[in-house]
Amino acid sequence: MKNLKKTDQKIYKAIQGEQKRQEEGLEMIASENYVSKAVLETLGTVFTNKYSEGYPGKRYYGGQEFTDVVESLAIDRAQKLFKAQHINVQPLSGAPANMIAYSAVLKPGDKILGMDLSHGGHLTHGHPVTLSAQIYNFIGYKTEKDGQIDYVALEKMAIKEKPKMILAGFSAYSRNLNYRKFRQIANKINAILMIDIAHIAGLIAGKAISNPVPYFDIVTTTTHKTLRGPRGGMIMCKKKYAQAIDKATFPGFQGGPHMNNIAAKAVAFGEALRPSFKKYAKQIILNAKVLEKELKQYDFKIMFGGTDNHMLLIDVFGSKNVSGKEAEIALDKIGITINKNVIPDDSRSPMDPSGIRIGTPAITTRGMKEREVRQIAVWINIAIENHNNEKVLRKLHKEVKQLCKKFPLYK
Ligand SMILES: Cc1ncc(COP(=O)(O)O)c(C=O)c1O
């Protein structure tokens, strides 16, 4: 960054600081990851200069011979990964992708059946603070005591409420979904069936979790979580909805696509097509399962009965009498970054909830396996049980830094 260093010291220093933070700490926020150097390089290219409203072969401005190449490659590679009938790689991120999808097929006031936020659903699946909830009428379904969705109850709810859309997907739920059951229920009431795979897209691409694309009418995702690409979104759909999705993306919701991001998506999809990505996806889940087993041994209450994917939701207040916020602060102090999170029907506030969410995608990218995860579980337990003991936390922080040194980032 020779030029930046010369022209803007403040930003240069902040980037250096962030790089050091990422290198010296264990990133365990379930929605984060480290992209490859190739993806990073692609993001910082001249494609950021280009306007390319429209789609490959049908643009509103000239000079598109290379933008068409990268957008077409991104679509082709995503197609190989997910086998969708139609793909739009222009959504700027996950939240806009969801708004685009709703607006493509619904009218204001239409009803959507989505997963309740405290049971793992995402804000954009109908939380009252979002624009989507002002426009559409969301009804939430929940998980049962055993952590599963009761599909008989969901069907009854769907028949009673008659939503135009049934929405699956989550940001803090750790079990697999029964895609076939969702399809059967949607068919019964003639609803559009959508799933948001933002969290698990990489696990699906790596074939560690089965692919929902054949079952759903519309599939939205982010590209920067388990899929390990640049920050961005993507929408896949059946042919029937292709035109509506494309129109809702541009000009309906967005302007010019961010071509540097789309090029970086293409690079990340290329990486996800390699055999090594299958190993990676498998290891993410293995690491999460080891973490579950170890933390259970230390008497942590794991929500939903455990994990089938890359994350764990843990009731730290119920298990250790330490709030989610206190646990987040303690872990931050030892260099383990996680987030506080509500648990189903949490009696505490979202700013200081009962739970924390922990994920394994980023540490797995660094090459950490079962052995390191067992060590991490030891640290998590000691840090939470000693959350007020600065001396203990300082000692653990040193140990975390030593482990991180053995797994360098961007070497
Ligand atoms: C399931 C789900 N959908 C959508 C989003 C929003 O994605 P973005 O932050 O890229 O807008 C998230 C982000 O965490 C998510 O978990």
The ligand as a MOL file (V3000), in Angstrom:
LIG
                    3D

  0  0  0     0  0            999 V3000
M  V30 BEGIN CTAB
M  V30 COUNTS 16 16 0 0 0
M  V30 BEGIN ATOM
M  V30 1 C -29.5870 -14.9870 6.9740 0
M  V30 2 C -29.0610 -13.6330 6.6480 0
M  V30 3 N -29.6290 -12.9200 5.6610 0
M  V30 4 C -29.2080 -11.6920 5.3360 0
M  V30 5 C -28.1550 -11.1060 5.9990 0
M  V30 6 C -27.7620 -9.7090 5.6580 0
M  V30 7 O -26.6160 -9.6850 4.9310 0
M  V30 8 P -25.7770 -8.3000 4.7510 0
M  V30 9 O -25.2090 -7.9950 6.0840 0
M  V30 10 O -24.7770 -8.6640 3.7160 0
M  V30 11 O -26.7460 -7.2720 4.2730 0
M  V30 12 C -27.5140 -11.8060 7.0280 0
M  V30 13 C -26.3780 -11.1670 7.7190 0
M  V30 14 O -25.9150 -11.5110 8.7330 0
M  V30 15 C -27.9860 -13.0950 7.3580 0
M  V30 16 O -27.4290 -13.7870 8.3500 0
M  V30 END ATOM
M  V30 BEGIN BOND
M  V30 1 1 1 2
M  V30 2 1 2 3
M  V30 3 2 2 15
M  V30 4 2 3 4
M  V30 5 1 4 5
M  V30 6 1 5 6
M  V30 7 2 5 12
M  V30 8 1 6 7
M  V30 9 1 7 8
M  V30 10 2 8 9
M  V30 11 1 8 10
M  V30 12 1 8 11
M  V30 13 1 12 13
M  V30 14 1 12 15
M  V30 15 2 13 14
M  V30 16 1 15 16
M  V30 END BOND
M  V30 END CTAB
M  END
